[in-house]
Each structure stands twice: as C-alpha cells, then as structure tokens.
C-alpha cells in the first residue's frame, strides 16, 4: 500500500479524533491495521493526533522501516514512546467493540495517567465508511474478477449435483480468479464461509445470522448456506459468494435455474430488477437510507410479492448494506435509518424474493456513491440463467 494513501486514511481518523479531543489512538485489530497500515500484523499502531504514526510489532519479525519498532508485550509501550520523543497521551482511544475484555483492560492499564475511551471501533468504522479513490478502484478490480468467475458458472454444472457439490465447484472458480477465501463480517456472532449457494426450500430456512437469506447449512455449528439439497428441475439456485480479491468484500448474487422455472419466478425476478433500477435512480448524495428501503417496499407490494420479500419464515429488515474491509459497514438501507448517502460510500443492494417449492430469485450488486449518483461495480448478466 502506498504511504500517501495510508496517510489519507489515518488523517480521516485523526479528524474524527480531534472532534472528541482525543490525542492518540492505539490500533491492534486486524481490519483496522489493514486500513491504517496496509496489512495484518501482530502488534500495535500508535496514532498520535499531531505526529507520525508508529508501528510496534511483535510478529512477523522481518518488517523494518522508519517509525517501526519491535515489541514483546504492550507494557513496553510507554517506555518506547518516550524513546521516540512522544508525550504520553492524555486521552487515548481503544477499539472497545472489538477487543476482548481482558485485552482492553491490559492496554488501558499501560497508560494509567490517561483517560481511556472505548470509541475506537465506531470512530474508525465511520472513517472507513467513506472510501478513498484507491479503495474504490480496488472494488472495481475485484468486481471484474468476481464477474469473470461468475461467467464460468454454467460450465461447472452437472446433472445430479447437490447444492454442496455445485457450491464447491463455484468456490473453486472464485479461488482460481484470486479470491482470498475469507469473507470478513463485522460482529462476533456473524460468521460465513465465502458465501452461500441456496436452492429450493433451503432458502426459506430461518437463520441466526443477520443475512438477507440464510440457508440451513451442513451442521448446526455453521448454520448457513448449502445443506446438501439435490438440484432438481424447476428449482432456482442463487449464488451469493463474497468477492474478496484484494481484501475488500465485494458482494454479488446471481440466479440460475435447473431447467425452466414457473412463470411466477420470472415475474418475481423482474420485480427485483425493477427495485434495483428504481433505487439506483433515486440514490445520490443526500438521499436518506430509509427512503430507499421504502421505495423497494412500495414496488414489491404493488407487484404482489411482499409476503416473500427478503425471506418467508424470517424476513431480513434491510435491502442493502455497506461493504468494505468487512461486510455490514455503513450505510444500511433499512427502516428508521436516517443516515444520508455520501460520495465515496460503497454498498451492496440485494432485493430478493423466495418462492416456496422453487427457491430464491433476485439480484445483488455492489455500488459506489458518486458526486451525482451511483456507479455499479459488479457487471455481469442479471437475468436468470438456465443451467
């Protein structure tokens, strides 16, 4: 990662710190280290308000450079900061929503004279919610690789497959195009492996996770995604694998069919495409997230599919979510969400309808908010493709 880009990101965090009179931050969680340093390390990035950032690193031991210092334990931090000529912080920010209780208290105890505040998670997530030009370019490149993998999906289908066998082949396509595999999700109770392939009534299965559609999964220890259902004629198959090709979580869903589907399925799919078109036309800087959700509800209600929108037995109460180094970033397109879109925000829009006995239909694409509207970042065929 280029140093000027990292400085832009750090300065975004510093600007928010200054608003709360925070004079230093100690950053140690993986995603926030990627954002501020460009890679995962075991250690601590110390971010003063008015001085260059310092990296105190435990592992790996082969990183050297200006403002980089080896460290064995956090208790060494005060002495090392003094050796660097930096004053002790008076108000120190930690990642309160991500650190364990014991790690938070251990880090706080290293600075007994400082006021330690736990707002680091929310403040850094706010900074991350508006992407830089380089971050959006990373999304564009990821979208190209994502689409290249999806375009090959029909070639790996074989009659008699289960959803699991099909999912494995699609996952292989994604990995061969450079997908890193891990799909990072914010929140301790949110877990997923690459994404999901859902067919038939498995798409109606209620989920403990706050995803648009869950699926039963193969085991109660990871209840999401394919469950071994045989792919049969008249069923739809939704492929929703995350596009983590360069550390950023692109999101895209496409629908395939085993033979022809009932006409209702094509009508429902078209309704989702109309929702996407209407939301994309309305979304621009200053648009309130709740208004976009309501636009979707109006269209799906008039089309007669409201009872099956975003689930059946258990409905998701959103139509889109922010994406970045994790999914479930800001903004969220949901009821009561008064946040306004800003240029540089990136989100996934995913209107989906589940038809019992058939399966899921709908669409999901990643979008960047521009100065006057939206840019679609995931570009490939959007109609239902017969396998």
N, C-alpha and C positions, 0 to 999 in steps of 0.2 A: 504494500500500500504506500502511495506517495505521501511523504511527510506534509506537504501543503494541504492535502485532503484531510489528513488526520488532525491538523491544526484547526481547520474549519469546524470539524466535528467537536473538538474539545472546546473551542470558543463558543459554540452553541450552548454547551453545558455551562460554561463559565457565565454566560449572560444570564441564564436562569438562576445560577448560584448567587450572582450579585443582587438579584431582586430580593433574595431572602437573607442577605448579609452573611452568606456562607463563604469563608475564606479558603477552604480546602475540601477536597473530596478524596476518599480512599476507595478505589475501584478494584474489585477482585473477582467478580462473577464472569464466566466465560463470554457471554454475549456482549456484555459491556466492555470487556477487554478487546474483543474483535472490533467493536465500534470505535474505541479510543486509541488502540494500539495496532490493530490490523491483523491480529492473530490470537490464538488461545495460548496462554502460558499459565504456569502456576506461580502466582506472585501477586504483586500489588502495584497498581498505577496510582501514584500520588499526584493529584491535580490541584496545584495552588491557583488561587484566583489571579495572581499577578506575577507569576513566574513560570518557566517552562515545566512541563510535566516530567516526573521521574518514574522510572520503572524499577522496582525492587523485585528481583526474580529468583525463584527457587529452582524451577525446572522449566525448560531444559537448560543445561549449563553451557551451551555453546553460543549464546546470544551476547554480543558485545556492542558497544557504541556509546555515543555521548548520552549522558543522563540515564545510563543503565547500570544498575548496581546489584551484585549478588547478595542474597539474604538467606538465612536459615529459618528464621521464625519472626513473627510480627513484632515481638518485643524489642527487636533491634531497631525498629523504625525511628523512634525519637533520636537516638544517637546518630543514625545515618543521615537524618535530615539536618541535624546540627553540623555534621561534617560537610554537608552540601551548602552550608551557609543559609539555610532556610529557617525562618522562625517557626515556633510551634503554633499550630492553628488555635484560634480562639473559638471558632465554630466549625466543626468537622462533620461532613456528610458521609453516611454509610448507606449501603444498599439494603435497607431494612426489610423489604418484602422478599428478598431472595436469599440472604444469608441465614444460616441456621442460628438458633437462639444462642448456642454456645460460642459460635464463631463471631457473631455480632458483639457479644459481651467481651470476648477476648480482645477484639480490635479496639473497642471503646476503652477498655482498661489500659491500653497502651498510651492513652492521651488523657490522663486524669484531670488535667487543668482545663481541658477544652469542653465546650458544650457540644455534645454529640447528638446529631439529629438523624432520624432514620429515613429521610425523604429521598434518598438517592435513587431508589428504584423508580418512583413516579416521576422524578425530575428528569432522569436520563431517558426514560420512555417518552416523555414529552419532547425532548430534543430529537430523539430518533424518529418520531412520527412524521417529521418533515424531512424528506430525503434531499441529499445534495445531488448535483448533476451527475457526479460519478456513480452514486448509488443507483440512480435511475437508469444509467447506461448499463450497469450490471444486471438490472432487471430485464432490460431489452435483450441482452445477450443470453440470459437464462431462458427467456421466452422463446428465442429461436431454437435452442437445444431441446426445450420441452416439446415444442411443436414437431420437431424432427422425429423425436421418439414416438409421439402420438400418431404421426402419419404412417408409421410402420405397424401399428397395432393389428390391422386386419390380417397381416401376413403371418402372425403367430397363432391365430385361432385354429383349432382343430375340433371337428365334431366329437362330442362325447366328453369334452373337458368339464371339469368343475370350475367354479369361480376361483378357487385357490390355484389350480393349475394355470388358469388364464392369468391371474394376478402375478404369479411367479415369472411368466414369460414377459409381461409388460414391465415388471420391475427390472428384468434383465435388459430390456431395450433402454430403459432410463439410465441404468448404470453404464451401459456402453456409450451413451451420449455424454457421460461425465457427471451424472447425478451423484452427489456425495452420500446419499442414503439417509442420513439422519434428517428428521423433519422436526425442527425445534418449535416447541409450543410453550407459551408463557403460562405459568401456573403449575404448582406442584401436583395437582390432581389431573392434569391434562397430559395424555400420552398418546402417541401414534407411531406406527412404523411405516414410513414412506408415504402412506396414504391409504386409500381404500378402493376396492373393486366390489361393487354391490349389484346384485341381480335378484329379481323376483321379490318375494316377500321378506327376504333378509333386510331389504331397505326400510322395512317398517319397524324393525326391532328397536325398542327404546334403548337409549344409550346413557351411561353415567357421565359421558363427556359432553361438553357444550359445542358439538359439531352440528352442522346442518343436517346430516344423515349419519347414523352410526354404524349399524350392522352388528350382528351378534358376535362375530369373531370366532376364533378356533378354541378359545379357552377363557374361562372367567377371569384369569389373571390379566388378559388384554382384550376386553370385550369391545372390539371394533373391527369392521371390515369383513372380508370374505369368511364364510363359515362352512365351505365345502359343498355348497349347493350345485347340483348339476345344471349346466347351461342347456336350456330346453327351448324348442321353437315357441315363439310368441312371447318370450321374455326380453326385457331390456337389460343392458349391462352398462352401468355408469363407472367409468374410470376416473378416479379423483386422486392422482398421485402428485405429491408435492415436488415442485421444481427447484430443489436446492442444488444448483450447479456451481455457484460461486459464494456460498454462504448466506445468500438471501433466499427467503422462502416464497418463490412464485407459486401461484395456485391456479389450476386449470382442471375443469371437468369436461368430459365428452361422453356422449351416449352412443352405444352400439346396440344392435338387435340381432337375435337369433331368428333368422327368417323375418317374416312380416309381423308387425305388431297390430293390435286393434286400432281402429281409426281414432279412438279416444286418446291414445298415446301420442299420436302425431299432433292432434289438436292441443293437447296439454304442453307438448314441447314447444309448439309455436307460440303459445301464451308466454312461456318463459323467455323466448327470444324477444317478444314484444315488450316484456318488462325490462329486459336488458336495454333495448333500444330507447325506451322512454326514460329510464333512469340515467342512461348515458347522455341523453339530450338535455336533461334538466341539471345534471351535476356540473358545478363550476365553483370557483372560489366564492365563499359566502353562502353557499347552499347549506341548509340545515340537514343533518343526517336523518332526523326523524321524518322530514318531508319526503325524502327518497324512499324510505320504508313505506310510508303511506301511499305513495304513487304505485308501488308494487301491489299493495293490498287492494287498492281500487281496481287495478287491471285484472288480477286473479279472481276477485269476487265477481266482477261483471262477466268473466269467462266461465264461471261456474265451477272453478276448481279450488275454492278457498278451503274446503274441508281436507284437501290433500296437499296443501301448500306447505313446504318445509317440514314434511313428515305427516304421519297419520295418528298413530297412538300417542306420540310425543312430538310436539312441534318445536322447531327452533324459532326463537323470537328475534330473528335478525335476517337480513338478506345479504349482508356483506360485512367484511371485517378488514381492518388494516393488516398489512403484511410488511415484513422487513427481515431483520435477522431472526425474528420469531414470527409465527402467526399469532393472531389475536393481539395485534398492536392497535393503536388508534389510527383512523376513526372506526367507529362501529355504526353500521346502518341499521338502526333498531328504534323501537318506540322509546319516547322520552329522552332520546339522545339529542341534546340541543347544540352539540358541537358543530361548528361550521367548517366546511372543507377549506383547505389552504393549498396554494400551489406547492407541489413537492410531496404531498401526501400520496401514498400508494395503497390501494385496497383491492380485495377480491370481491366481486359481485357474483352471487350464486343463487339466483332464483331456481328452485327445484320443486317438482311435483312427484309424489309417489302414488302409483296406481296399484292397489292390491291385486295380486294374481299376475301382474305384469312386471312391475318394478319401477325404478326411478327414471324420470326424464328431466331435462332442463339443461342449464348451461352454467359454466363458471369461467370467468376470465379475470386477469389482473389488469388494473388500470392505474395510471398516474394522473394526478390532477395537475393541469397546466394553467397558464395565466388566464385562459378563456374557456376551458372545458376539460375534456379528458383525452388521454392517449391510451389506446388498447395495447397491452404489452404481450399478450399471448394470441398468436394469429394462426389458426388452422380451421379446418372445416367445422361448421357448427350444427349441421343437420344430423339426424340420426343415421348412422352408417350401418348398413346390413352386413353382417359377417358371413 
